[in-house]
Amino acid sequence: MSRVNKYGKKRKRWKKVIGVTGLLAAVYLGGMGFFHTHYYPETKVGNIEIGLKSKDNAREFIRDELEKYSLTVLEPEGEESISASNAGLKFSDIDKVDKILDEQPYYFWPYQMMKDYDYHELNISVDENALSSYVDTMKCMNPATPEKSVSASITYNKKKKKFQIVPETIGNIVDKEHFMTGLKAALTEHEKQISLLEDTYYKQPKYKESTTEVKAACKQMNKYLDGIVTYKDGGMKTKTYRKDIANMLSCSKDFKVKFNKKKVKDFVKTEVAETFNSLDGYTPSGITAWKVGVDKETSKLIKNIKTGKRTTRKPVYAQEGFDRDTYNIGKTFIDVNISDQMMW
């Protein structure tokens, strides 16, 4: 190959390098010039995108967006909307939008334009009085049939033989203060919609299925159900079943577990005392009689149930006769009541 040919090829390569370099330089300088007067792509003020716009275009675009903007409120039975004028919506930091561009680092635009620029802190403001007045007129604030929210509760499931939590129910009365907070956030962020479908903005019950007090009370009541007491003495026997213990328990409005002492005492009288009281049938106050101490047995029964453990024992007696199985004084005897001057 001749020197002329080699030289010619080198010149062509250099021309290509110079041409590409010149093109890249032109693109780079053109980008610098463009982003010196235009916002980078994905530049947002709130949720209003002003990317690739000039200052004047951005100002006009923001004003137009605010004028035509409305927030849709999704509701269980339809939807309503709140316009910018309803909310007194305005953008008072328009000069700061200019400042964004003035401080934009346009020298390194190929790298910078790959970033997102979100300016949520700029002051899109709401007239709270105007918004509040408008909200008062909305259908969601004035349901035809108002329904209050109801707290969770605890009930005894006879089939499963345990206590269960009945979930709360959410009514249809909107919590205005909470709703206003959500609306202001959505309006200033230029959101498209806000939802009442997930019950978030309705007045909430104090106690929910997931509330610590509710779960703790249910757990405690189920523990008590395991505190079964079996009474044995001689050949006689009776016991507390889970349904009996469930009947003795109650739960206050603030989910404090309580024993209904009257119901506990009624159980002692009807089940324990009737089983273990005197068997002779003639001398209820005599030395052969057996009598359950109702008050002391009531207290002891509650104490046993609270342990959550099975217990087998004799009842607490106020009076004890002779051996439960056999009369150790024989089958024939005389019982004398001096105060009543009676003899059997």
C-alpha positions in Angstrom: 0.0 0.0 0.0 1.3 3.4 -0.9 2.0 6.2 1.6 -0.6 8.3 -0.2 -3.3 5.7 0.5 -2.3 5.3 4.1 -2.3 9.1 4.6 -5.7 9.4 3.0 -7.2 6.8 5.3 -5.8 8.5 8.4 -7.3 11.8 7.2 -10.7 10.2 6.8 -10.5 8.7 10.3 -9.6 12.1 11.8 -12.4 13.7 9.9 -14.9 11.2 11.4 -13.5 11.8 14.9 -13.6 15.5 14.5 -17.1 15.3 13.1 -18.5 13.1 15.9 -16.7 15.3 18.5 -18.2 18.4 16.9 -21.6 16.9 16.9 -21.4 15.9 20.5 -20.1 19.3 21.4 -23.0 20.9 19.5 -25.5 18.6 21.3 -23.9 19.3 24.7 -23.8 23.1 24.1 -27.4 23.0 22.8 -28.5 21.0 25.9 -26.8 23.6 28.1 -28.6 26.4 26.3 -32.0 24.6 26.5 -31.8 23.6 30.1 -30.6 27.1 31.0 -34.1 28.3 30.2 -36.2 25.1 30.6 -36.9 22.7 33.5 -35.5 19.2 33.5 -37.9 16.4 32.7 -39.9 15.0 35.6 -39.8 18.3 37.5 -42.9 18.5 39.6 -44.5 21.1 41.8 -46.8 19.1 44.0 -48.2 16.7 41.4 -48.1 19.3 38.6 -45.4 18.4 36.1 -43.6 21.3 34.5 -40.7 19.4 32.9 -39.3 20.8 29.6 -41.2 24.1 30.1 -39.9 27.6 30.2 -40.5 29.9 33.1 -43.4 31.7 31.5 -44.9 28.4 30.2 -44.6 26.8 33.6 -46.3 29.8 35.4 -49.2 29.7 32.9 -49.5 25.9 33.0 -49.6 25.9 36.9 -52.4 28.5 36.9 -54.4 26.6 34.2 -54.0 23.4 36.1 -55.2 24.9 39.4 -58.2 26.5 37.7 -59.4 23.4 36.1 -58.4 21.0 38.9 -60.9 19.1 41.0 -60.6 16.4 43.6 -62.9 13.4 43.3 -64.2 11.9 46.6 -65.0 8.3 46.1 -68.0 7.2 48.3 -69.9 3.9 49.0 -72.9 5.2 47.0 -71.2 7.2 44.3 -68.7 10.1 44.2 -68.5 13.9 44.6 -66.0 16.4 43.6 -64.3 19.5 45.1 -63.1 22.1 42.7 -60.2 24.5 43.2 -62.6 27.3 43.8 -64.6 25.3 46.3 -61.4 24.9 48.3 -60.0 28.3 47.7 -57.0 26.7 46.1 -54.1 28.9 45.1 -50.4 28.8 44.4 -48.6 31.6 46.3 -45.0 30.5 45.6 -44.9 31.1 41.9 -41.6 33.1 42.3 -40.0 30.0 43.8 -40.8 28.1 40.6 -38.6 30.7 38.8 -35.9 30.1 41.4 -35.9 26.4 40.7 -34.8 27.1 37.1 -32.3 29.8 38.1 -30.5 27.4 40.4 -30.8 24.4 38.0 -27.3 23.0 37.3 -27.5 23.0 33.6 -23.7 22.5 33.0 -24.1 18.8 33.7 -27.5 18.3 32.1 -26.9 14.8 30.6 -26.5 13.5 34.2 -28.9 15.8 35.9 -31.8 15.2 33.5 -31.9 11.6 34.6 -33.0 12.6 38.1 -36.5 13.4 39.5 -37.2 16.8 40.9 -40.2 16.9 43.2 -41.0 20.1 45.0 -43.8 19.1 47.3 -42.9 21.8 49.9 -43.9 24.7 47.7 -47.0 26.4 49.0 -50.2 25.4 47.3 -52.6 26.7 49.9 -56.2 25.9 50.8 -58.8 28.4 52.2 -59.9 26.3 55.2 -63.0 28.3 55.8 -64.2 28.0 52.2 -63.3 24.2 52.2 -65.1 23.6 55.5 -68.2 25.4 54.4 -68.3 23.4 51.2 -67.7 20.1 53.0 -70.7 20.7 55.2 -72.9 20.7 52.1 -71.6 17.4 50.7 -73.8 14.3 50.7 -71.3 12.2 52.5 -71.5 14.5 55.5 -75.3 14.2 55.6 -76.3 10.6 55.3 -80.1 9.9 55.0 -79.9 7.3 57.7 -77.0 8.1 60.1 -75.4 5.0 61.6 -72.9 5.1 64.5 -69.9 2.9 64.6 -70.1 0.1 67.2 -67.1 -1.2 69.1 -66.0 -4.8 69.0 -67.4 -7.1 71.7 -66.8 -10.6 73.2 -69.4 -13.4 73.1 -69.5 -17.0 74.1 -69.7 -19.5 71.3 -71.7 -22.5 72.7 -70.7 -24.7 69.8 -67.0 -24.1 70.0 -67.2 -23.7 73.8 -65.0 -20.6 73.9 -65.2 -16.8 73.9 -64.8 -15.0 70.5 -64.4 -11.4 69.5 -67.2 -9.9 67.5 -65.6 -7.4 65.1 -66.5 -3.8 65.2 -68.8 -2.2 62.7 -68.1 1.1 61.0 -71.0 3.5 60.6 -71.5 6.2 58.0 -70.8 9.3 60.0 -67.8 11.1 58.6 -65.2 12.4 61.1 -65.0 16.0 59.7 -61.8 17.0 61.4 -60.0 13.9 60.1 -61.6 14.2 56.7 -60.5 17.9 56.4 -56.9 16.9 57.2 -57.0 14.3 54.4 -58.6 16.7 51.9 -56.1 19.4 52.6 -53.2 17.0 52.0 -54.8 15.7 48.8 -55.6 19.2 47.5 -52.2 20.7 48.1 -50.5 17.6 46.5 -52.8 17.9 43.5 -54.1 14.4 44.0 -56.8 13.2 41.7 -59.0 11.4 44.2 -59.5 10.6 47.9 -61.5 7.6 49.1 -64.2 7.0 51.7 -64.5 3.4 50.6 -62.0 2.0 53.1 -63.8 3.5 56.2 -60.7 5.6 57.0 -62.5 8.9 57.4 -65.6 7.7 59.2 -65.9 8.1 63.0 -64.1 5.1 64.4 -65.3 3.0 67.4 -63.1 3.2 70.5 -62.4 -0.5 70.5 -61.6 -2.7 67.5 -61.0 -6.4 67.0 -57.3 -5.6 66.9 -57.3 -3.4 70.0 -54.9 -4.7 72.7 -57.5 -4.5 75.5 -60.1 -6.5 73.4 -57.6 -9.3 72.6 -56.3 -9.4 76.2 -59.9 -9.6 77.6 -60.8 -12.5 75.3 -57.7 -14.4 76.1 -58.3 -13.9 79.8 -61.9 -15.1 79.6 -60.8 -18.2 77.7 -58.2 -18.9 80.3 -60.9 -18.8 83.0 -62.9 -21.4 81.0 -60.2 -23.9 81.7 -60.5 -23.3 85.5 -63.0 -26.2 85.8 -63.7 -27.3 89.4 -64.8 -30.9 90.1 -66.5 -31.4 93.5 -66.2 -34.9 95.1 -67.1 -36.1 98.5 -68.1 -39.6 99.4 -70.1 -41.0 96.5 -71.3 -37.6 95.4 -69.9 -35.5 92.5 -70.7 -32.4 90.5 -68.6 -29.9 88.5 -68.5 -26.6 86.7 -68.8 -26.9 82.9 -67.4 -24.3 80.5 -70.9 -23.0 79.9 -71.3 -22.5 83.7 -68.1 -20.5 83.9 -69.1 -18.5 80.8 -72.3 -17.6 82.5 -70.4 -16.2 85.5 -68.2 -13.9 83.5 -68.9 -10.5 82.1 -66.8 -7.8 80.3 -67.2 -4.1 81.0 -67.4 -1.4 78.3 -63.6 -0.8 78.7 -62.9 -4.6 78.5 -62.3 -5.3 82.2 -63.2 -8.9 82.9 -65.5 -9.4 85.9 -67.2 -12.2 87.8 -70.9 -11.8 88.4 -70.9 -12.8 92.0 -74.7 -13.3 92.1 -74.5 -15.8 89.3 -71.5 -17.6 91.0 -73.5 -17.7 94.2 -76.6 -19.0 92.4 -74.5 -21.8 90.9 -73.1 -22.7 94.4 -76.7 -22.8 95.8 -78.3 -24.8 93.0 -75.5 -27.1 91.9 -73.1 -27.5 94.8 -75.3 -27.0 97.9 -78.2 -29.1 96.5 -75.7 -31.9 95.8 -73.8 -31.9 99.0 -76.2 -30.6 101.7 -77.6 -33.0 104.3 -78.8 -36.3 103.1 -80.8 -37.3 106.2 -83.7 -35.1 105.2 -85.0 -34.8 108.8 -82.4 -32.9 110.7 -81.0 -30.1 108.6 -79.4 -28.5 111.7 -78.5 -31.5 113.6 -75.1 -33.1 114.2 -75.6 -35.5 111.3 -76.3 -32.7 108.8 -74.0 -31.4 106.0 -74.3 -27.9 104.9 -72.2 -26.0 102.2 -71.0 -22.6 103.2 -72.3 -20.7 100.3 -70.4 -17.4 100.7 -67.0 -19.0 101.4 -67.5 -21.5 98.6 -68.4 -18.7 96.2 -65.2 -16.9 97.0 -63.1 -20.1 96.7 -64.8 -21.1 93.4 -63.9 -17.7 91.9 -60.3 -18.1 93.1 -60.1 -21.6 91.5 -61.5 -20.4 88.2 -59.0 -17.6 88.0 -56.1 -20.0 88.0 -57.2 -21.4 84.7 -56.4 -24.9 85.9 -58.6 -27.9 86.7 -59.2 -28.5 90.4 -60.7 -31.4 92.2 -61.8 -30.9 95.8 -64.5 -31.1 98.4 -66.9 -28.1 98.8 -66.4 -25.7 101.6 -68.8 -26.7 104.4 -70.4 -24.4 107.0 -71.3 -27.6 108.9 -70.1 -31.1 108.6 -71.9 -34.2 109.9 -70.4 -37.7 110.3 -68.8 -39.8 107.7 -70.3 -39.2 104.2 -70.6 -42.8 103.3 -71.9 -44.3 106.5 -73.3 -43.0 109.7 -70.7 -44.1 112.3 -73.2 -43.8 115.1 -75.4 -46.6 113.6 -78.7 -46.5 111.8 -80.8 -45.8 114.8 -80.2 -42.7 116.9 -82.0 -39.8 118.6 -81.5 -36.2 117.6 -82.5 -33.5 120.2 -83.0 -29.8 119.5 -82.9 -28.2 122.9 -83.8 -24.6 121.7 -86.8 -25.8 119.8 -87.6 -28.5 122.4 -87.9 -31.1 119.6 -86.7 -34.7 119.4 -86.3 -37.0 116.4 
